[in-house]
Each structure stands twice: as structure tokens, then as C-alpha cells.
Amino acid sequence: MYTSPPDGTTPHEILLRQGGVADIDAMLPLLVAYRRFYGLESDTTTLQPYLRARLQQSEASLWLALHHGDVIAFALCYHGHSTLTLQRNDLLHDLYVAPAWRRHGVAARLLQSIQYALPPGATLWLETAHDNLPAQALYRRLGFVRDEVFLTMAWQRPADL
């Protein structure tokens, strides 16, 4: 488990660390706010067991930024592998910083912690909304590049199929 060293704290004494099942209840309010940011309603009685299952089955990693013990940001990465590269590839699917803590370097430091903790050769992918320009600028600054090789498409099974 990765935990930022004492000299790895951001200004304002923020601790960055990998989270686990025991941290779910503390980060749920931010997860609800994140989903609302994307126009989705949230029921914590559904979110909590979903996230618990992902973490218990090692399908995902939870990352936290804390200020004096309070969760102020989180990131959730889902694990995968690539037969093209024969390497692990993680998908940074969720990243949210509490509004009061934005523009303080929290998201950047959280992402750098995730990048540093990946095994050698692993790739970190991410998704964000096309109109989330502030996030896109941060990702570019941290070395992420837009994929020009593969086209990403999605299909969702209809409920009546």
C-alpha cells in the first residue's frame, strides 16, 4: 500500500494514500457529489456495496487525499491488462476534488501518486467529459496524451434484451 512520505504532502498538510474498504463511508459524500457533477442521481445504499465489491475483488484501487483526516479528494482506478502490450493497464475512471480544495494542486498530486505506484511498463488510461477542459489541461500537464491510434466506442445492453 502506498502512502505519501511526510515530505510528499502538498501545501496545507494534505496526506495522499491508497484507500481501502474501511475508507468507503468517509469518501461516499464525495462520490455522490462526483456523480451529481455528471448529472447522475446517487443512492449510497447502492454505491457502497458496489464499491466494496470492486475493492474486495481487487478490481479497483481507491486513492485518497486527506486534510486532517477528512477526505477532500478521491480517485478510483479499475485494473485491466492488454494483449497488445502484454502489460497491465489501469483506467482512471473517477477523480473528484471537493470544490473548496480545487486549484490547490490536490488533483495533480493524487494523479502523481497513482502514476508512481504503478508497476513498470503499466499504462494509465483515463476518461473525462469532452467539455471538462480544466481536467484535460491538468492531464496534459502531467504527461497524458490523447489517443490517436484507437477509437473508443461504447455499447450498453438494453434492459429488454
Helices and strands as residue ranges (DSSP letters): G 6-8, E 14-19, G 21-23, H 24-37, H 44-56, E 60-67, E 70-82, E 87-97, G 99-101, H 106-117, E 123-126, H 133-141
